[in-house]
Structure formats: C-alpha cells, structure tokens
Amino acid sequence: MGILINKNTKVVVQGITGREGSVRTKYMKSYGTHVVGGTSPGKKGSDVHGVPVYNTVKEIAREHGEIDFSVIFVPGHVLKTAVMEAADAGVKNVIPCVEGTPIHDIMEMIAYCKAKGTRLLGPGSIGIITPGEAVVGWLGGNVEWANTFFKRGSIGVFSRSGGQSGTIPWVLREGGFGVSTVIHTGTEPVLGTSMADLLPLFEEDPETEGVAVYAEIGGSQEEECAEVIASGKFTKPFVVYVSGAWAPEGQRFSHASNIVERGRGSAKSKMDAITKAGGYVAMTPTDIPVILHEKLKK
C-alpha cells in the first residue's frame, strides 16, 4: 500500500518539454506512473512520450479531474510561480525538483501551499517511490535501477540525501527487508514537509511495519521525529543512521543547510533525542536491518 502514491495516483509534469522534464516523464511512464498531462505554455496540443501537453495545470484539471501530484522541472527563477500555479489548480501534492531556490521564495511557496491545502515536498527533493506502484520525480533513475534498489516490502524510508535514498533501501534488501514507500525529503534549509510531518502517514499505513532513516547533521528534523515518537503518534520501530558525526561545529557537510551551530543539529543531539523517545540508532547503515530484525522478531 505505502503512502501518498500508488498506481492510480494522477500526476502532472510542469516543464514537461524541457530536457529534464522529458527524460523524467519517460522514466515515470515506463515505471507505470499514471502521468495524465504536462505543461509548457504555448505548446498545447503537442505530446511528450505520449503524454499530452497543456498550457496550464488548470487546463489539465478541467479535463482529468482532481490531480494528486505535480512534479516540477523548471528554472529556479520561475519555480515559485509554477508551485503557486499548481496550488491554485487544487493539486494535492507538489514536488519541486529544483535546488538552490532563494530562501524568501521557499518561505512564500510554503505559506502559499499551506493556505491552499497543498502538500509541498521539498524543494530540492528528487522524489518519492512506492515500489511496483509508481514513482514521482526521478528517484531510482531508470526502471532497471529502480527494480534493483527498491524491493516491495514493509519498511518506510526517509532520506535527507538524494543519493542515499537508494542506499538505505539497498541495505534493507540485502538484510531481508523491502520498502513500502521511499521519500527524499529535500536538501534545502527550509522544507515544506518534514520527516515528522510524514511519520503519522506511515503510522496509519497497514503495510508499513517500521521506518528507517538516513539522517545528516544540521537542522532539527530528527529531533522533531523524536517529539512525534514521544507523543505516541508514531509507535512502530524507528531506526536512524546519522551521517557526519565527525564534523566540528560550523563545518558544512553534504548539503549547504547541514551545519551544526551552538550544539543544535549535532549527531549527538539527534541520537540522544531519538533514543530517549524510544527510537533506535544504527552506528552504520548495515546495522539498520539487524535492529529491525530484532525489534520486529523477523
């Protein structure tokens, strides 16, 4: 079952005629994602890999009904406009696959989407996948790799890193587990949807038995997850590996947003918070399935 996406999820691609939009559309369609249309102003009536092109998202919604997801591949300077267009069209979820967005634009996008009732994943997310059902974005890269790294199963996965979004599912597969849904939360310092926001969705999913996380120093997403666990809103095994524990205070690590300042966002603070809340800390990624086997008695 997984969360947020399945084979029936209706997806649109904003910026479908560009290089990235075209390549990623081909991948999503080949994987089985239900891509109902794409946008490229002035190119209505054409198609990309059999997907019809429209001028606006509202045109797609009028023809196909309520849209579940929009994935956006446009230049950074028009990203805010594209996100707001999707929200105005009533799209339920938006993934802007763009990095380096100005922070004030991000804040405006997040506020606008919240006001419209649209979930914003990212910015800077490479996407989400429910194995055997659908992929939105380019998580997996191509069908062959996606089928190799993402085996259908019972563990939900979050990752702060796009690259490591494939590592944890692979480690789980080698350890005897599959994944329900994998989500790259995004690389920007401020995100529309945090790990803590998504945890209750995995709690409600009957297919998900536990959650595994690739975390990094910096920010407070993992501490927020600890608060959700401590509150009783997430009761399944939660296992986290925190990367960058070696980095001194003020050191930039992996992404520009991952900086430890005044003790906040350090590996120790994250691990202490998760442990205190009742979660589990893996010292290496390969420890994750070992811990899950123990806690799930598999």
N, C-alpha and C positions, 0 to 999 in steps of 0.2 A: 504493500500500500504506500508507505513512505509519506512525505509531507509536501505540500504545495504544488507538485506537478505529477501528472500521470499521462497515459496515452491519450486521454480525452481533453487535456489542457489546450485551450486555444491560444496560440502565440502569434504575435506580430513582430516584425523586424523593422525598426526605424533606421533608415540609412541602408536599405537593402541593396541598392545598386552600386554602392561603393565596394572597394576591394574586400575589406573585412566583412562587411555585411553579406556580400555574395558568397564568400568562402564559408562563413559560419552557417549561412542558410542551408547550403548544400549538406553540411555535416548534420545539422539538426534534422533535416528532412530524411537523410539516409538512415539516421538512428531510429526514426519513427515518430518524431515530434510532429504534432498537428499544427503546422505553420499555415495560417489561413490567409496571410497577406503581408505586404511590406509597404513602406512609404519612401517616396522620393519625389518631392514637389516638382511638378511639370512633366513627370514620366508616367502618369496614369495610363493604363491600357497596355503597358509592356509587362513582361514577367521575368523572374529570376529563378532558374531551376524549376520552372513550373509554378512558382508562387506569384500570384497577381500583384501588380504594383499599383498603389493608390497615391493620391496627393497628400492625404491626411489620415490620421488614426481614426477620426470620427467617421470618415467615409467607410473604413473597414468595419467599424462597429455597427453602422447602419445596415450593412449588408450581411454581416455574420453574427450579429448579436453581441452580448457581453464578452469582452476579451479578458482572459485570465492573466496573461503575461505580455509585456513588451520588452524586448531586448534591444538596446540602443547602440548603434555603431555610427557615431557622427563626430566631427571635430569638436574639441573641447570648448571652443568659444560659442557653440550653439547648443551645447548639451543641456543647459538649463531650460532653454526654450523647448527642446524635444521632450524633456521629462514633464514639463508643465502641460504640453500638448497631450501626452498620454494620460495624465491625471484628469485633465478636462474631458477626455473621452470616456472616463469611467473605468480605465484599465485597473484591475485589482492589484497587480504586482508589476514593478518596473525594475529592470536591471540595466544600469548604465555601465557598459563595458569600456569605461574611459578613465584613465589615470591622470593625475596632475591637475585636477579641477581646482580653481581658486576656492579657498575656504568659504568666502562670503557667498559664492554661488551654491556651494553644497548646503550651507545653512538655509538659504532660500528654498532650495529644492526640497529639503526635508520638511520644512514648515508647510510648504505648499501641498505636498503629498499627504501629510497628516490631516490637513484641513479638508482634503478631497476624499479621504478614506482609502488612499492608495499606499501599499507597502513598497518602500524603496529599499532594494537590496544593493548595497554598495554605497557610493560609487567605487569604481575600481575592482569590481567583482568579475571573475571570469565565468561565473555561472553556477548552475545547480543541476544535479542529475539524480533521477530515480532509475536505477539500473533496470533495463528491459522494458522501460516505460517511455521516458522522454528525457531530453536534455535541453536546457535553455542557456545559451551562451556558447562557450567552446571548451568547457571542462571535459577533458579526455582527448581533445584534439582531432581525433578521427574515430570512425566506428571500430576499427581493429583495436586500437589502443584502449578505447572505452570498454570494449568487451574483455580486454585483458586485465585492466586495473579494477574495474567496478563489477564485482560479483554480487548478485542479488542476495540480500540477507537481512539481518535483524539489528545492525548497529548503525545508528545515525552518526554522521561525521560533520564537524565544523573545521575550518582551517582559516587562519589569518593569512596564510601564504597560498597563492595560486598553484605554485609548483608542488608544494607539499599536500595539496588537495588530492593528489594521486598517490603520494607515498603512504599515507595512513590507510587508505583502502587496500593498497597492495600488501602492507604488513598484516592487515586483518585477514586478507585472503590466505596468505601464507600460514597464518595462525589458525585457520579453520573457520573463519567468520566471513560473512558477506555484509553488505551495507544496504540500508533502507533508502536513505537519501543523503547525498553529499552536497555541502554548501560552502562555497568560498565567500566569506562574509565581506571581503573587500579590503583594500590597502590604505584607504585614506584615513586621516586622523579623526575625522568625524564621519559616522556611518548612519544611514537611515534605519538600519535594522541590526541590532547587536546579537551576539550569541544568546544572551539572556532573554531577548525577545522571542527567540526561536525555540528555546528549551521547552516551554509548555506545549508546543505543537508536537514535539517528539514524545512528550508525556502522554498526549492523547492518542497517538498513533499505536494501534494494537500490534503492528508488525515490528516496531522498534522496541528492543529489549534493553538497550543501553546506548550511551553516547561516548564517542571518542573524539578528542580534540587535539589538533596541532596548534599550540599557542606560542606566542613570542613575547618577549619583554616589551614593556611600554603599554600605555593605555590601561583601562580598567575592565575590559570585557570579561576576563576570567573571574575577577573579584565580584562582578555583577552576577555571574553564573553561580558563584558560591552563595550569594544572597538568595537567589531563587531556590537553590537546593535547601538551604537552611530554613526557608519559609514553608517547605513542604510542597511547593508547586512542581517540583521535579523529584521523583522518588526512585528512578531507575539508576543502575550503576553509571557513574560519570567518571571517565578516566582522561587525564590530561597529561600531555608531554609539553614542557615549557622549554623552548629553544632560546639560546642567547644568555644562559645563566652566567657565562664568563664575562659579559660586557660590564665595564665600570660605569658608574653614574655619569650621565651626559653623553655616553657613546651611542652613536646612531647604529642601529642593527637591522639589517634586512630591508626594511621599509623606512621611509623618512619619518613616519609617525611613531616608530618604535624606539622611543628614547626614554630612559629612566631618569627621572628628576626627583630629588629630595626623597628617595625611597619609594615613591609611588610607581607602580608598574614593574617593580623588580621581580625577578624569578622567585625569590624567597617569599615576597608578599603574596604572590599569586598562589604558590604551592601551599603556603600556610593557610590561606583563606579556603582553598578547596578542601584541604584535609580536615580543617576544623568544621566545615559544613557537612562532611560525610562523604565527600568525593575521594578519588584516588589519584595519586601522582605516579607516573611512569618515569623512571630515570633515563630510559632510552625508548624510542618508538617501538622496538620489538618487544618491550615489556607490556605494551598495551593489550595484546590478545592473551597474554599469560594472566594478567589481572582479571580480564573479563571472563576467562575460563573459570577462574577461582570464584568470582562473585556470582556467576550465572550457573556454576556447577555443571559445566559442559566439558 
